Amino acid sequence: MALTGRTALLAALGSLPVGILAPSWTGMLAVNAPLSLAILCDYALAAPVRTLRFTRSGDTSVRLGDSAEVQLTVTNPSGRRLRAHLRDAWPPSSWLTGTEQAASRHKLTVPAGERRRLTTVLRPTRRGDRQAERVTIRSYGPLGLVARQGNHSVPWTVRVLPPFTSRKHLPSRLARLRELDGRTSVLIRGQGTEFDSLRDYVPGDDTRSIDWRATARQTTVVVRTWRPERDRHILVVLDTGRTSAGRVGNVPRLDASMDAALLLAALASRAGDRVDVLAYDRRVRAQVQGRSAGDPLPAVVNALAPLEPELVETDARGLSAAVLHSAPRRSLIVLLTSLDTAPIEEGLLPVLPQLTKRHTVLVASVADPHIERMSNSRGTVEAVYEAAAGTQSQAQRRRTAEQLQRHGVTVVDATPDNLAPALADAYLALKAAGRL
């Protein structure tokens, strides 16, 4: 039984004459018989909390930055009216800072034998699974003098998905893809293209595209049109080792890599290619494969949502073995990792020939925009030192990228906001050149 502030005030007022003899609240209540009787009656009339029944419903997933609504139904099977304060507890990252108390606390009244539904609005600030912790309820008597309190476990999980902010770049890349597919007047021929159709020759067409047999059957010169090959295999590999935990701007490198992977998966699936995803550091952390039909994006988003960086050094040999196992035939391997010198030279470069021998390899990395600002600093001695450090860091990344390019690897190095569109452009360039 918990006494309320109202009870303490009444006890103090009613016990002033004997306050010296009974300085504690217990003593005051002992000498105040009417108040004691009122408290006992109030306690007896308060609805019990242990017999309450709770069920949940509502959203099970939400994109980071959006709101989710979870309903909590409270059923009162007792014969007493429930007057209560309720706290629906979730992890702190389930709300914006400073809004938890207002969002998680509710006041409700449930008549005997009835039920009421409460809605808790979540606005998560991090990816991953957010699980309800417990429901704490305090049941008051009709006079509000005492309360019964208890906890109930009512499990529910809301999965917070990546925000996919690069979705805004998808329409422009799809327009370029339609150009490559020959759906507009721009038609491209490369080593990896397929025959599409015949049309009349116009000045400027490549003479190698003239179909002489079709021309002989007609009165005009006819050329072949080409489109990029479809049903290519794309394997997107996310390095989830310690370098992916570094924050660039306001987000970890891994989150920026995820956003780029989602845009590439959406674009490649529209191009008719099959997209698989692999997350690896010292073991496989997430994997999506075999999604040849339909849109793979929902499966990819769901698999990447709970992924977190691991503070371990990535096992490059294990990563290479996992890639070769996941891509048995010639594929485009897109590795989202760091361009730091040590991990590349000691880890990736020794195993890179195994990958480039069988596959086309593209390495994409998140660049820190603060380094570029440092390299442009001027005006003070400290600024000059910052510029020297920034320039040295940029030079090291360029040398590392050049080492990869000498092995036939395409390198994309861009800031978090530009990585996703830059990776999509690199994919389209490879497709236009017939290298897939």
RODO-2510 file (C-alpha; in nm, 4 decimals, decimal comma):
residues 436
     n   res          X          Y          Z
     1     m     0,0000     0,0000     0,0000
     2     a     0,1380     0,3407    -0,1003
     3     l     0,0228     0,6618     0,0692
     4     t    -0,0371     0,9615    -0,1544
     5     g     0,0576     1,3236    -0,0909
     6     r    -0,3065     1,3979    -0,0051
     7     t    -0,2922     1,1385     0,2729
     8     a     0,0235     1,2875     0,4170
     9     l    -0,1306     1,6359     0,4199
    10     l    -0,4489     1,5171     0,5949
    11     a    -0,2470     1,3191     0,8440
    12     a    -0,0357     1,6227     0,9280
    13     l    -0,3347     1,8554     0,9643
    14     g    -0,5356     1,6103     1,1694
    15     s    -0,2477     1,5327     1,4026
    16     l    -0,1188     1,8801     1,4897
    17     p    -0,2189     1,8561     1,8584
    18     v    -0,0248     1,5357     1,9017
    19     g     0,2484     1,6037     1,6507
    20     i     0,5121     1,6272     1,9235
    21     l     0,4120     1,2912     2,0689
    22     a     0,3913     1,1243     1,7275
    23     p     0,6358     1,2954     1,4918
    24     s     0,6230     1,0254     1,2196
    25     w     0,3420     0,9761     0,9647
    26     t     0,2749     0,6306     1,1116
    27     g     0,2292     0,7785     1,4537
    28     m     0,0022     1,0531     1,3228
    29     l    -0,2201     0,7974     1,1540
    30     a    -0,2263     0,5865     1,4680
    31     v    -0,3763     0,8719     1,6725
    32     n    -0,6084     0,9836     1,3888
    33     a    -0,8722     0,7099     1,3864
    34     p    -1,1111     0,8687     1,1289
    35     l    -0,8296     0,9150     0,8783
    36     s    -0,7075     0,5624     0,9399
    37     l    -1,0544     0,4270     0,8713
    38     a    -1,0818     0,6348     0,5542
    39     i    -0,7461     0,5025     0,4328
    40     l    -0,8462     0,1420     0,4925
    41     c    -1,1748     0,1912     0,3096
    42     d    -1,0007     0,3682     0,0234
    43     y    -0,7483     0,0858    -0,0052
    44     a    -1,0241    -0,1737    -0,0037
    45     l    -1,2101     0,0044    -0,2830
    46     a    -0,9006     0,0497    -0,5055
    47     a    -0,9030    -0,1949    -0,7978
    48     p    -0,6368    -0,4678    -0,7717
    49     v    -0,3473    -0,4422    -1,0186
    50     r    -0,2326    -0,8045    -1,0249
    51     t    -0,5493    -0,9311    -1,1910
    52     l    -0,5434    -0,6711    -1,4719
    53     r    -0,4971    -0,8105    -1,8217
    54     f    -0,2985    -0,6379    -2,0963
    55     t    -0,2730    -0,6941    -2,4709
    56     r    -0,0841    -0,4996    -2,7385
    57     s    -0,1438    -0,4179    -3,1031
    58     g    -0,0213    -0,1618    -3,3544
    59     d     0,2884    -0,0989    -3,5633
    60     t     0,5653    -0,3567    -3,5753
    61     s     0,8038    -0,1558    -3,7923
    62     v     0,8806     0,2081    -3,8662
    63     r     1,1401     0,3992    -4,0641
    64     l     1,3935     0,5931    -3,8632
    65     g     1,2621     0,9479    -3,8269
    66     d     0,8938     0,8489    -3,8498
    67     s     0,6468     0,7777    -3,5690
    68     a     0,4973     0,4435    -3,4667
    69     e     0,1796     0,3889    -3,2659
    70     v     0,1463     0,0969    -3,0243
    71     q    -0,1898     0,0313    -2,8596
    72     l    -0,2147    -0,1124    -2,5086
    73     t    -0,5538    -0,2576    -2,4088
    74     v    -0,6202    -0,2687    -2,0331
    75     t    -0,8931    -0,5084    -1,9158
    76     n    -1,0321    -0,4766    -1,5625
    77     p    -1,1879    -0,8131    -1,4609
    78     s    -1,2479    -0,7100    -1,0997
    79     g    -1,5710    -0,5744    -0,9542
    80     r    -1,4174    -0,2362    -0,8705
    81     r    -1,3646     0,0681    -1,0875
    82     l    -1,0011     0,1202    -1,1867
    83     r    -0,8653     0,4729    -1,1414
    84     a    -0,5008     0,4597    -1,2327
    85     h    -0,1839     0,6187    -1,3605
    86     l     0,0080     0,3994    -1,6069
    87     r     0,3631     0,4121    -1,7418
    88     d     0,4391     0,2219    -2,0610
    89     a     0,8188     0,1844    -2,0453
    90     w     1,0353     0,1521    -2,3588
    91     p     1,4122     0,1999    -2,4128
    92     p     1,5257     0,5670    -2,3993
    93     s     1,6060     0,5690    -2,7735
    94     s     1,2362     0,5108    -2,8461
    95     w     1,1653     0,8830    -2,8095
    96     l     1,3244     1,2153    -2,8847
    97     t     1,5177     1,3597    -2,5923
    98     g     1,2863     1,5188    -2,3365
    99     t     0,9611     1,3709    -2,4698
   100     e     0,9656     1,0324    -2,2926
   101     q     0,7646     1,1340    -1,9865
   102     a     0,4793     1,2899    -2,1821
   103     a     0,4633     1,0026    -2,4324
   104     s     0,4859     0,7083    -2,1911
   105     r     0,2572     0,8171    -1,9039
   106     h    -0,1201     0,7834    -1,9186
   107     k    -0,4162     0,8443    -1,6877
   108     l    -0,7134     0,6129    -1,7263
   109     t    -1,0396     0,5005    -1,5707
   110     v    -1,1789     0,1533    -1,6449
   111     p    -1,5206     0,0516    -1,5037
   112     a    -1,5567    -0,2963    -1,3572
   113     g    -1,5582    -0,5691    -1,6221
   114     e    -1,4669    -0,3293    -1,9064
   115     r    -1,1522    -0,2418    -2,0994
   116     r    -0,9851     0,0671    -2,2379
   117     r    -0,7238     0,1207    -2,5055
   118     l    -0,4240     0,3527    -2,4713
   119     t    -0,1925     0,4644    -2,7512
   120     t     0,1796     0,5164    -2,6996
   121     v     0,3492     0,7108    -2,9801
   122     l     0,7131     0,6142    -3,0407
   123     r     0,9612     0,8229    -3,2384
   124     p     1,2838     0,6193    -3,2335
   125     t     1,6220     0,7868    -3,2675
   126     r     1,8222     0,4732    -3,3594
   127     r     1,7889     0,1755    -3,5911
   128     g     1,7230    -0,1735    -3,4611
   129     d     1,4643    -0,3534    -3,2525
   130     r     1,2923    -0,1604    -2,9742
   131     q     1,1273    -0,3896    -2,7172
   132     a     0,8706    -0,2877    -2,4590
   133     e     1,0175    -0,3214    -2,1106
   134     r     0,7250    -0,3278    -1,8651
   135     v     0,3967    -0,1634    -1,7752
   136     t     0,3813    -0,0017    -1,4319
   137     i     0,0331     0,0808    -1,3035
   138     r    -0,0787     0,2584    -0,9866
   139     s    -0,4448     0,2055    -0,8877
   140     y    -0,6049     0,4687    -0,6620
   141     g    -0,9035     0,4441    -0,4316
   142     p    -1,2040     0,6752    -0,4824
   143     l    -1,0686     0,9231    -0,2215
   144     g    -0,7179     0,9214    -0,3685
   145     l    -0,5605     0,8562    -0,0272
   146     v    -0,3762     0,5326    -0,1068
   147     a    -0,2731     0,3362    -0,4159
   148     r    -0,1893    -0,0177    -0,5180
   149     q     0,1095    -0,0489    -0,7524
   150     g     0,2442    -0,3322    -0,9651
   151     n     0,4365    -0,4198    -1,2818
   152     h     0,3327    -0,6315    -1,5784
   153     s     0,5406    -0,7659    -1,8663
   154     v     0,3610    -0,7043    -2,1962
   155     p     0,6092    -0,7895    -2,4747
   156     w     0,6065    -0,6083    -2,8090
   157     t     0,8813    -0,5321    -3,0608
   158     v     0,9020    -0,2450    -3,3065
   159     r     1,1748    -0,2784    -3,5695
   160     v     1,3252     0,0577    -3,6674
   161     l     1,4249     0,0417    -4,0350
   162     p     1,6946     0,2467    -4,2109
   163     p     1,5539     0,5813    -4,3299
   164     f     1,6613     0,5346    -4,6973
   165     t     1,7167     0,9068    -4,7456
   166     s     1,8795     0,8471    -5,0851
   167     r     1,5435     0,7393    -5,2284
   168     k     1,5141     1,0923    -5,3714
   169     h     1,7924     1,0058    -5,6202
   170     l     1,6112     0,7009    -5,7587
   171     p     1,3901     0,8735    -6,0233
   172     s     1,6843     1,0444    -6,1965
   173     r     1,8866     0,7199    -6,2024
   174     l     1,5892     0,5264    -6,3364
   175     a     1,5636     0,7811    -6,6191
   176     r     1,9266     0,7128    -6,7082
   177     l     1,8577     0,3412    -6,6863
   178     r     1,5730     0,3765    -6,9367
   179     e     1,8151     0,5481    -7,1712
   180     l     2,0515     0,2536    -7,1406
   181     d     1,7654     0,0128    -7,2049
   182     g     1,6894     0,1810    -7,5363
   183     r     1,3503     0,3140    -7,4267
   184     t     1,4532     0,6605    -7,5413
   185     s     1,6469     0,7793    -7,8420
   186     v     1,9809     0,7232    -7,6690
   187     l     2,1084     0,3741    -7,7488
   188     i     2,4459     0,2472    -7,6394
   189     r     2,6459    -0,0505    -7,7543
   190     g     2,9069    -0,2212    -7,5416
   191     q     3,0748    -0,5585    -7,4998
   192     g     2,8131    -0,6728    -7,2515
   193     t     2,5030    -0,5718    -7,4485
   194     e     2,2195    -0,7761    -7,5951
   195     f     2,0448    -0,7360    -7,9300
   196     d     1,7189    -0,5423    -7,8922
   197     s     1,5630    -0,4500    -8,2289
   198     l     1,6188    -0,3111    -8,5797
   199     r     1,5644     0,0444    -8,7038
   200     d     1,6563     0,2626    -9,0000
   201     y     2,0069     0,4005    -9,0190
   202     v     2,0532     0,7713    -8,9378
   203     p     2,3716     0,9744    -8,9881
   204     g     2,6008     0,9337    -8,6895
   205     d     2,5144     0,5697    -8,6154
   206     d     2,8031     0,3282    -8,5649
   207     t     2,8565     0,1501    -8,8963
   208     r     2,9468    -0,1654    -8,7069
   209     s     2,5811    -0,1876    -8,6026
   210     i     2,4553    -0,2168    -8,9651
   211     d     2,2690    -0,5438    -9,0211
   212     w     2,3665    -0,6268    -9,3812
   213     r     2,1281    -0,9186    -9,4190
   214     a     1,8291    -0,7117    -9,3090
   215     t     1,9495    -0,4250    -9,5306
   216     a     1,9644    -0,6593    -9,8314
   217     r     1,5995    -0,7512    -9,7778
   218     q     1,4880    -0,3864    -9,7644
   219     t     1,5386    -0,0710    -9,9611
   220     t     1,6981     0,1192    -9,6689
   221     v     2,0006     0,0645    -9,4509
   222     v     1,9057    -0,1023    -9,1207
   223     v     2,1027    -0,1010    -8,7961
   224     r     2,0739    -0,3081    -8,4829
   225     t     1,9945    -0,1495    -8,1493
   226     w     2,1366    -0,2841    -7,8278
   227     r     2,0478    -0,2846    -7,4623
   228     p     2,2523    -0,3704    -7,1543
   229     e     2,2342    -0,7334    -7,0506
   230     r     1,9819    -0,8243    -6,7857
   231     d     1,9809    -1,0835    -6,5098
   232     r     2,3321    -0,9944    -6,3965
   233     h     2,4275    -1,0872    -6,0413
   234     i     2,5115    -0,8042    -5,7978
   235     l     2,6546    -0,8913    -5,4552
   236     v     2,6620    -0,5983    -5,2122
   237     v     2,9038    -0,6618    -4,9236
   238     l     2,8976    -0,4434    -4,6120
   239     d     3,2060    -0,4453    -4,3919
   240     t     3,0702    -0,4356    -4,0347
   241     g     3,4111    -0,4353    -3,8628
   242     r     3,5516    -0,1652    -3,6364
   243     t     3,6086     0,0898    -3,9140
   244     s     3,2334     0,0949    -3,9847
   245     a     3,1676     0,2197    -3,6300
   246     g     3,3411     0,5535    -3,6871
   247     r     3,0997     0,8455    -3,7032
   248     v     3,1104     1,0782    -4,0025
   249     g     2,8987     1,3820    -3,9340
   250     n     2,6007     1,2645    -3,7314
   251     v     2,5858     0,9011    -3,8427
   252     p     2,8123     0,5949    -3,8294
   253     r     2,9861     0,4943    -4,1505
   254     l     2,7773     0,1773    -4,1523
   255     d     2,4528     0,3765    -4,1785
   256     a     2,5820     0,5741    -4,4774
   257     s     2,6918     0,2478    -4,6407
   258     m     2,3454     0,1002    -4,5807
   259     d     2,1800     0,3947    -4,7500
   260     a     2,4026     0,3502    -5,0558
   261     a     2,3327    -0,0240    -5,0597
   262     l     1,9566     0,0363    -5,0559
   263     l     1,9686     0,2768    -5,3508
   264     l     2,1843     0,0352    -5,5492
   265     a     1,9526    -0,2571    -5,4678
   266     a     1,6464    -0,0594    -5,5782
   267     l     1,8148     0,0528    -5,9010
   268     a     1,9658    -0,2838    -5,9940
   269     s     1,6398    -0,4701    -5,9328
   270     r     1,4613    -0,2279    -6,1682
   271     a     1,7334    -0,3015    -6,4248
   272     g     1,6450    -0,6699    -6,4141
   273     d     1,9562    -0,7723    -6,2208
   274     r     1,9571    -1,0028    -5,9203
   275     v     2,0785    -0,8394    -5,5996
   276     d     2,2185    -1,0235    -5,2971
   277     v     2,3458    -0,8619    -4,9777
   278     l     2,6106    -0,9849    -4,7352
   279     a     2,7249    -0,8228    -4,4078
   280     y     3,0519    -0,9575    -4,2683
   281     d     3,3327    -0,8874    -4,0205
   282     r     3,4557    -1,2142    -3,8687
   283     r     3,1357    -1,4001    -3,9482
   284     v     2,8218    -1,3425    -4,1520
   285     r     2,6060    -1,0857    -3,9692
   286     a     2,3259    -1,0615    -4,2250
   287     q     2,2528    -1,2144    -4,5631
   288     v     1,9863    -1,1783    -4,8301
   289     q     2,0065    -1,3999    -5,1370
   290     g     1,7928    -1,5858    -5,3846
   291     r     1,5596    -1,2905    -5,4474
   292     s     1,5597    -1,3165    -5,8266
   293     a     1,1923    -1,2303    -5,8661
   294     g     1,0146    -0,9204    -5,7442
   295     d     1,1492    -0,6335    -5,5409
   296     p     1,4299    -0,7373    -5,3004
   297     l     1,4224    -0,4029    -5,1178
   298     p     1,1837    -0,5038    -4,8326
   299     a     1,3962    -0,8086    -4,7499
   300     v     1,7181    -0,6043    -4,7634
   301     v     1,5765    -0,3278    -4,5422
   302     n     1,4514    -0,5788    -4,2871
   303     a     1,7845    -0,7643    -4,2775
   304     l     1,9938    -0,4491    -4,2356
   305     a     1,7726    -0,2840    -3,9701
   306     p     1,9180    -0,4577    -3,6590
   307     l     2,2756    -0,4549    -3,7909
   308     e     2,5339    -0,2849    -3,5682
   309     p     2,9122    -0,2379    -3,6117
   310     e     3,1341    -0,4879    -3,4348
   311     l     3,4491    -0,3577    -3,2641
   312     v     3,6713    -0,6231    -3,4208
   313     e     3,9152    -0,6230    -3,7119
   314     t     3,7511    -0,7585    -4,0256
   315     d     3,8847    -1,0957    -4,1395
   316     a     3,9647    -1,0251    -4,5040
   317     r     4,0325    -1,3892    -4,5900
   318     g     3,7053    -1,4966    -4,4356
   319     l     3,5259    -1,2162    -4,6205
   320     s     3,6793    -1,3271    -4,9496
   321     a     3,5739    -1,6873    -4,8884
   322     a     3,2186    -1,5781    -4,8019
   323     v     3,2011    -1,3687    -5,1200
   324     l     3,3238    -1,6513    -5,3432
   325     h     3,0733    -1,8870    -5,1819
   326     s     2,7851    -1,6412    -5,2321
   327     a     2,8833    -1,5573    -5,5919
   328     p     2,9699    -1,8826    -5,7721
   329     r     2,9348    -1,7259    -6,1183
   330     r     3,0700    -1,4002    -6,2558
   331     s     2,9194    -1,1095    -6,0642
   332     l     2,9622    -0,7477    -5,9717
   333     i     3,1018    -0,7390    -5,6171
   334     v     3,0288    -0,4073    -5,4441
   335     l     3,2340    -0,3825    -5,1252
   336     l     3,1351    -0,1019    -4,8882
   337     t     3,4348    -0,0594    -4,6598
   338     s     3,6932     0,1900    -4,5400
   339     l     3,9783     0,3297    -4,7503
   340     d     4,2082     0,3482    -4,4487
   341     t     4,5571     0,2457    -4,5517
   342     a     4,6270    -0,0274    -4,2954
   343     p     4,3069    -0,2357    -4,3394
   344     i     4,3390    -0,2205    -4,7194
   345     e     4,7097    -0,2994    -4,7474
   346     e     4,7194    -0,5664    -4,4775
   347     g     4,3755    -0,7136    -4,5271
   348     l     4,2112    -0,6595    -4,8657
   349     l     4,5028    -0,6333    -5,1116
   350     p     4,6460    -0,9822    -5,0424
   351     v     4,3099    -1,1498    -5,1193
   352     l     4,1984    -0,9110    -5,3939
   353     p     4,3377    -1,1173    -5,6854
   354     q     4,1064    -1,4044    -5,5868
   355     l     3,8089    -1,1724    -5,6338
   356     t     3,9160    -0,9806    -5,9461
   357     k     4,0085    -1,3028    -6,1249
   358     r     3,6451    -1,4157    -6,1284
   359     h     3,4420    -1,0998    -6,0690
   360     t     3,4147    -0,7288    -6,1395
   361     v     3,4936    -0,5518    -5,8123
   362     l     3,3805    -0,2073    -5,6993
   363     v     3,4947    -0,0619    -5,3662
   364     a     3,2898     0,2229    -5,2147
   365     s     3,3943     0,4187    -4,9080
   366     v     3,2551     0,6998    -4,6933
   367     a     3,4772     1,0091    -4,6926
   368     d     3,4772     1,2507    -4,4003
   369     p     3,3706     1,6016    -4,5136
   370     h     3,5521     1,7461    -4,2111
   371     i     3,8837     1,6390    -4,3670
   372     e     3,8087     1,8490    -4,6752
   373     r     3,7229     2,1488    -4,4562
   374     m     4,0473     2,0994    -4,2676
   375     s     4,2514     2,0947    -4,5865
   376     n     4,1004     2,4305    -4,6886
   377     s     4,1738     2,5988    -4,3533
   378     r     4,3853     2,9133    -4,3604
   379     g     4,4457     3,2309    -4,1599
   380     t     4,6081     3,1098    -3,8380
   381     v     4,8937     2,8824    -3,7378
   382     e     4,6464     2,6246    -3,6067
   383     a     4,4514     2,6394    -3,9315
   384     v     4,7667     2,5798    -4,1343
   385     y     4,8506     2,2721    -3,9266
   386     e     4,4937     2,1478    -3,9766
   387     a     4,5287     2,2031    -4,3522
   388     a     4,8516     2,0037    -4,3567
   389     a     4,6921     1,7157    -4,1661
   390     g     4,3836     1,7187    -4,3891
   391     t     4,5917     1,7243    -4,7067
   392     q     4,8043     1,4357    -4,5839
   393     s     4,4946     1,2303    -4,5044
   394     q     4,3478     1,2971    -4,8477
   395     a     4,6767     1,2007    -5,0149
   396     q     4,6817     0,8703    -4,8284
   397     r     4,3277     0,7901    -4,9417
   398     r     4,4195     0,8724    -5,3031
   399     r     4,7239     0,6417    -5,2866
   400     t     4,5103     0,3640    -5,1425
   401     a     4,2498     0,4142    -5,4161
   402     e     4,5222     0,4050    -5,6823
   403     q     4,6514     0,0754    -5,5426
   404     l     4,3046    -0,0730    -5,5794
   405     q     4,2627     0,0675    -5,9299
   406     r     4,5889    -0,0957    -6,0395
   407     h     4,4213    -0,4281    -5,9588
   408     g     4,1272    -0,3392    -6,1859
   409     v     3,8980    -0,2248    -5,9075
   410     t     3,6549     0,0637    -5,9548
   411     v     3,6731     0,2979    -5,6535
   412     v     3,3993     0,5332    -5,5283
   413     d     3,5055     0,7678    -5,2483
   414     a     3,2382     1,0209    -5,1475
   415     t     3,0912     1,1979    -4,8468
   416     p     2,7844     1,0453    -4,6754
   417     d     2,5388     1,2645    -4,8669
   418     n     2,7006     1,1861    -5,2028
   419     l     2,7997     0,8213    -5,1601
   420     a     2,4647     0,6687    -5,2633
   421     p     2,4214     0,8657    -5,5908
   422     a     2,7925     0,8252    -5,6737
   423     l     2,7657     0,4474    -5,6293
   424     a     2,4533     0,4367    -5,8458
   425     d     2,6346     0,6355    -6,1167
   426     a     2,9298     0,3945    -6,1047
   427     y     2,6926     0,1001    -6,1477
   428     l     2,5257     0,2641    -6,4475
   429     a     2,8676     0,3439    -6,5997
   430     l     2,9747    -0,0196    -6,5693
   431     k     2,6469    -0,1299    -6,7235
   432     a     2,6824     0,1152    -7,0111
   433     a     3,0375    -0,0023    -7,0757
   434     g     2,9241    -0,3645    -7,0866
   435     r     3,1415    -0,4682    -6,7928
   436     l     2,8674    -0,6528    -6,6046
***
